[in-house]
Amino acid sequence: MRDDPTPPPALARTSAARIAVNVDGVAHLDEVEPRLLLVHYLRDRLGRTGTPIGCDTGNCGACTVDLDGMSVKSCQVLAVQADGRRVTTIQGLAGPDGAWHPLQRAFHEQHALQCGYCTPGMIMAARDLLKDNPDPTPEEVRDALEGNLCRCTGYQNIVRAVLAAAAELRREGAPEPRGKAAGAPRASGQEAPA
């Protein structure tokens, strides 16, 4: 038995890491544990609870967010990996006036949700698809959403919603809404004034 009360190095608490991250157009400065997952940082520190925790293993896709223009499962990314980067959550898709993004509107109008738990991840993954392929086929939509699971809908209305949003975005011909403008970073996870 050891007389030294100091825990072994493997059990010692890790020191905090300083991160600067832009979430939904708002700059944040924060200190986080190096092992903190991005999904927990978004929900617990920043209150971005629109990003659900589904399986916590990367299998369901419910926690999908946009990280520097690419959809990622936020339960598979450490908060420190978002340092110096831009994150967009489902809550950041609405326009500055609160108007829904065409994907959000299409999911509502096409009845593409039931319990709604998978919906944020589905929308974020579909957004990634439409940035690269503004006119997908139903098969391309299914392929793009393959990593996002829904246990309620049967996917038919989800595919219809993505295709409807794609058509609306093509008609608009304008860049999609980006949310609030970035402000000066604030410490301790506090948002900068808009």
C-alpha positions, 0 to 999 in steps of 0.5 A: 500500500502506498503512503503517498496520497497523490494519485498515480499519473494515469489517475491524476486530473488533467489540466484545463485547456484554453479554447477560442471557438465560434458557435452559431456566429458568437465567439467564445473563450473558455477553459475545458478539460481536454477530454470533454466532448464537443456535444457536452461543451455545446449543451452544458457550457453554451446551452445549445441544447438543440444538439441532442446526445443520442447514442454517445458512440457515433452511431446515430448521428443525432448530435451532428453539427457543422464544423468549419463547413463539414458535418461531424458527429459532435460526440466524436469530436473533443471540444479542444479540437474545435479550438480556432474553428467555427461550429454551427448547430441546428440553432444557428441555422435560423436567420437573424430575424428568426426565420427558419432555414429552408431545411427546417421549414421543409422538415416541418411542412413535409412531416419529416419528423415524429419524436424529433430526436434525430431531426437536428442531426438529419438537418445538419447532415442534409445541409452538408449534402446540399452545399456540395450537391444542390440537386440530389436524387432521392438515392443521393439523399439516402446515401448522404443520410446513411449515418443518421438513424431514425427509429420513427419515420421510415425516412420517406418524408425525410427524403421528401423534405430534403428534396423540397428544401433543395428545390427552394434553395435553388429557386432562391439562388442566394447563400443560405442564412448564417445566423448572427454576426460574430462578436468579440470573444468573452471568457468563461463560455459567455456569449459576446453581445450580438 
